[in-house]
Amino acid sequence: MTLNVTLSDTVYRQIAELAAQQQVSVERIVAAALAEQLSGWSRVERMAQLGSRERYLAALDKVPAVDPAPEDRL
């Protein structure tokens, strides 16, 4: 299948440099990156299905309502 994608010059240069280092085509780098991203989204969706709002709120209730330590402040 063919897919035309518009990339910034910077992103394309990064992909081309990586492809050259790995001695593979730009298309192979892009396909691998897309496959990895899709896999990550699928993993997040599966994990989300295991959770529940009730369990989240129950866990949150166990957290003390105090200000963060000075070293933890942003």
ABEGO torsion letter per residue (X at the ends): XBBBBBBBAAAAAAAAAAAAAAGBBAAAAAAAAAAAAAAAAAAAAAAAAABBAAAAAAAAAABBBBBBBAAABX
